[in-house]
Amino acid sequence: MSLLPVDEALKAILGRVPAVTPEQVSLGEANGRVLAAPVIAGHNQPPFDASAMDGYAIRAEDVVEGARLRVIGTSQAGAGYGGGVHRGEAVRILTGAPVPPGVDTVIMQEEAVRDDDFVHFTAPARLGHSVRAKGNDFSIGQNLIAAGTRLTPMQIAVAAAANQARLTVAQRPSIALLATGDELVLPGTPLGPDQIVASNSFGLSAMLTPYARQVADHGIVSDDVEQLRERLEGILMAGPDVLITTGGASVGEHDLVQDILTGLGVSLDFWRINMRPGKPLMFGTHGRTLVFGLPGNPVSAMVTAMVFIKPALRAWVGHGEPEPWRLPLAGPTPSNSARRHFMRAQLVPGADGMQALPISQTDSGHTSSLAAADLLVVQPENDPGQPIGTVVEALPIDAF
C-alpha cells in the first residue's frame, strides 16, 4: 500500500468535518470561543458627544484673550447638563459626560482658572478638542467582530460595549483519548523493568482542550485483544465527536487497534501517510464520530495531531486556517527523504527579524527536543537541503 500524501490526507479529513453548529453563550463564557455569527453594533458608541477629560465645555469662538466665561452648570457622567450653552457661557464637565448643546470644545481643567462663577483660560481653545463625537467608537450597523473570530478579552469588552449580553458561537466537539501499550504507566508511577511513562494523552489533552467542550481521558489499555475491544466498544457507544487513540497504529505483532476498530464498525479512510515523523496515522469514521489512530511514539503523536487534528477542529468550530509562517533559516537543513518532514525548530532573533533555527534531533521519541521547539519547519519531499537565509514554510506550535 502506497503512502498517502499529506495534503490528500488533510483534504480527506476536512471533508468529514460537519458544518458549524451555533449556540449562544453569555459573555462570561465566551473567552476563547469562536463566533458563529458576527457582532453587529445596535447603537452608537458613544451614544452622544462626550467629553474626553475633566474641564470646561465652551464655544471655541468665545475664548479670546481676556475673556471670562460664566459657569452656568455641571455635566457629569450619568447626569448631563440639560440646558443650552450660549455666548459667554461655560459648563463644568467631567470625563465621559455628555457635551451640552451649543458647545463645540472642551478645555482641560489644568488650563482653566476658576473665580467663583467665572472661568478664564491659560491656553487658547482648539476647536473640537477633547470631544468624542457621537459614534466615534462605533456606529449602528457596524460589523464589530466577524464570524470565525476566536474571542479574546479585548473583543469581549467590545461586545459588552455594544450591549451584547450573549454571543452566538460554534459548538465545540467532545473528544475521547485512549492510550494503548503493555509498557505504559501513568506519570508518578515507580518504573518497573521494561516500562515507560505515558505522555501522549497528557500532551494531546493540553493541545486540544481549547477546541473542545470536553476532553475525556480513558487512560491506558494493554495490548490485549479482549480488553482493547471492550474499552474501544464502550467509548464508541458513548458517541464522542472525536476519538483519538495512540499506539497500535503500525503493522507490528501487537499493533491491534486497526483490526479492532474496523471490527467495531469503523470505516477506515486511510492509515499510512507520506510524512515524518508520523507515518502510521489512521483515520476513519464511526457514524458521526471522527476516529484518529495516532502513532505511539510521543513526537509522532503530537506532530500528527498538530498537522491533522488541529485543522479538523478549527474547521469544526468555523475558525479559518491560518497561513503558514515564512521565515529565513538561521541554520542549514539537511537533505530530506521522499517523505515530507515536519522539522523541529526554534524561533530566534536575526539581524533583519525572527528566523527559524532547525533542531537536528529527528528521533520520534525524543520529547525534550519537541518541548524546546517553537515551530515545525515544513521540509518538502526530496528536498536537497537549504542553506542559511533560505525562506521556508513553518507552523507555529502553540498557535490556535
Secondary structure as the mmCIF struct_conf table of DSSP 4:
data_model
#
loop_
_struct_conf.conf_type_id
_struct_conf.id
_struct_conf.beg_label_comp_id
_struct_conf.beg_label_asym_id
_struct_conf.beg_label_seq_id
_struct_conf.end_label_comp_id
_struct_conf.end_label_asym_id
_struct_conf.end_label_seq_id
HELX_LH_PP_P HELX_LH_PP_P1 SER A 2 LEU A 3
STRN STRN1 LEU A 4 LEU A 4
HELX_LH_PP_P HELX_LH_PP_P2 PRO A 5 PRO A 5
HELX_RH_AL_P HELX_RH_AL_P1 VAL A 6 LEU A 14
TURN_TY1_P TURN_TY1_P1 GLY A 15 ARG A 16
BEND BEND1 VAL A 17 VAL A 17
HELX_LH_PP_P HELX_LH_PP_P3 PRO A 18 VAL A 20
STRN STRN2 PRO A 22 SER A 26
HELX_RH_3T_P HELX_RH_3T_P1 LEU A 27 GLU A 29
TURN_TY1_P TURN_TY1_P2 ASN A 31 GLY A 32
STRN STRN3 VAL A 34 LEU A 35
BEND BEND2 ALA A 36 ALA A 37
STRN STRN4 VAL A 39 ILE A 40
BEND BEND3 HIS A 43 HIS A 43
STRN STRN5 GLN A 45 GLN A 45
BEND BEND4 PRO A 46 PHE A 48
STRN STRN6 ALA A 50 SER A 51
BEND BEND5 ALA A 52 ASP A 54
STRN STRN7 GLY A 55 ILE A 58
HELX_RH_3T_P HELX_RH_3T_P2 ALA A 60 ASP A 62
TURN_TY1_P TURN_TY1_P3 GLU A 65 GLY A 66
STRN STRN8 LEU A 69 SER A 75
STRN STRN9 GLN A 76 GLN A 76
TURN_TY1_P TURN_TY1_P4 ALA A 77 GLY A 78
STRN STRN10 ALA A 79 ALA A 79
BEND BEND6 GLY A 83 GLY A 83
TURN_TY1_P TURN_TY1_P5 ARG A 87 GLY A 88
STRN STRN11 GLU A 89 ILE A 93
TURN_TY1_P TURN_TY1_P6 THR A 95 GLY A 96
HELX_LH_PP_P HELX_LH_PP_P4 ALA A 97 ALA A 97
STRN STRN12 PRO A 98 PRO A 98
HELX_LH_PP_P HELX_LH_PP_P5 VAL A 99 PRO A 100
TURN_TY1_P TURN_TY1_P7 PRO A 101 GLY A 102
STRN STRN13 THR A 105 MET A 108
HELX_RH_3T_P HELX_RH_3T_P3 GLN A 109 GLU A 111
STRN STRN14 ALA A 112 ASP A 115
TURN_TY1_P TURN_TY1_P8 ASP A 116 ASP A 117
STRN STRN15 PHE A 118 PHE A 121
BEND BEND7 THR A 122 ALA A 123
TURN_TY1_P TURN_TY1_P9 LEU A 127 SER A 130
STRN STRN16 VAL A 131 ARG A 132
TURN_TY1_P TURN_TY1_P10 LYS A 134 GLY A 135
BEND BEND8 ASN A 136 ASP A 137
STRN STRN17 PHE A 138 PHE A 138
TURN_TY1_P TURN_TY1_P11 ILE A 140 GLY A 141
STRN STRN18 ASN A 143 ILE A 145
TURN_TY1_P TURN_TY1_P12 ALA A 147 GLY A 148
HELX_LH_PP_P HELX_LH_PP_P6 THR A 149 THR A 149
STRN STRN19 ARG A 150 ARG A 150
HELX_LH_PP_P HELX_LH_PP_P7 LEU A 151 LEU A 151
HELX_RH_AL_P HELX_RH_AL_P2 PRO A 153 ALA A 161
TURN_TY1_P TURN_TY1_P13 ALA A 162 ASN A 163
BEND BEND9 ALA A 165 ALA A 165
STRN STRN20 ARG A 166 ALA A 170
HELX_LH_PP_P HELX_LH_PP_P8 GLN A 171 PRO A 173
STRN STRN21 SER A 174 THR A 180
TURN_TY1_P TURN_TY1_P14 ASP A 182 GLU A 183
STRN STRN22 LEU A 184 VAL A 185
TURN_TY1_P TURN_TY1_P15 PRO A 187 GLY A 188
BEND BEND10 THR A 189 THR A 189
HELX_LH_PP_P HELX_LH_PP_P9 PRO A 190 LEU A 191
TURN_TY1_P TURN_TY1_P16 PRO A 193 ASP A 194
STRN STRN23 ILE A 196 VAL A 197
HELX_RH_AL_P HELX_RH_AL_P3 ASN A 200 LEU A 208
HELX_RH_3T_P HELX_RH_3T_P4 THR A 209 TYR A 211
BEND BEND11 ARG A 213 ARG A 213
STRN STRN24 GLN A 214 VAL A 221
BEND BEND12 ASP A 223 ASP A 223
HELX_RH_AL_P HELX_RH_AL_P4 VAL A 225 ALA A 238
BEND BEND13 ASP A 241 ASP A 241
STRN STRN25 VAL A 242 THR A 246
BEND BEND14 GLY A 247 GLY A 247
BEND BEND15 SER A 250 GLY A 252
TURN_TY1_P TURN_TY1_P17 GLU A 253 HIS A 254
HELX_RH_AL_P HELX_RH_AL_P5 VAL A 257 GLY A 263
TURN_TY1_P TURN_TY1_P18 LEU A 264 GLY A 265
STRN STRN26 SER A 267 PHE A 270
STRN STRN27 ILE A 273 ILE A 273
BEND BEND16 ASN A 274 ASN A 274
STRN STRN28 MET A 275 ARG A 276
BEND BEND17 PRO A 277 PRO A 277
STRN STRN29 MET A 282 HIS A 286
TURN_TY1_P TURN_TY1_P19 GLY A 287 ARG A 288
STRN STRN30 THR A 289 LEU A 294
BEND BEND18 GLY A 296 ASN A 297
HELX_RH_AL_P HELX_RH_AL_P6 PRO A 298 THR A 304
HELX_RH_PI_P HELX_RH_PI_P1 ALA A 305 ILE A 309
HELX_RH_AL_P HELX_RH_AL_P7 LYS A 310 TRP A 316
TURN_TY1_P TURN_TY1_P20 VAL A 317 GLY A 318
HELX_LH_PP_P HELX_LH_PP_P10 HIS A 319 PRO A 324
STRN STRN31 TRP A 325 PRO A 328
STRN STRN32 LEU A 329 LEU A 329
BEND BEND19 ALA A 330 GLY A 331
BEND BEND20 ALA A 338 ARG A 339
STRN STRN33 ARG A 340 GLY A 350
TURN_TY1_P TURN_TY1_P21 ALA A 351 ASP A 352
STRN STRN34 GLY A 353 PRO A 358
TURN_TY1_P TURN_TY1_P22 SER A 364 GLY A 365
HELX_RH_AL_P HELX_RH_AL_P8 THR A 367 ALA A 371
TURN_TY1_P TURN_TY1_P23 ALA A 372 ALA A 372
BEND BEND21 ASP A 374 ASP A 374
STRN STRN35 LEU A 375 GLN A 379
HELX_LH_PP_P HELX_LH_PP_P11 PRO A 380 PRO A 380
TURN_TY1_P TURN_TY1_P24 GLU A 381 ASN A 382
TURN_TY1_P TURN_TY1_P25 ILE A 388 GLY A 389
STRN STRN36 VAL A 391 PRO A 396
TURN_TY1_P TURN_TY1_P26 ILE A 397 ASP A 398
#
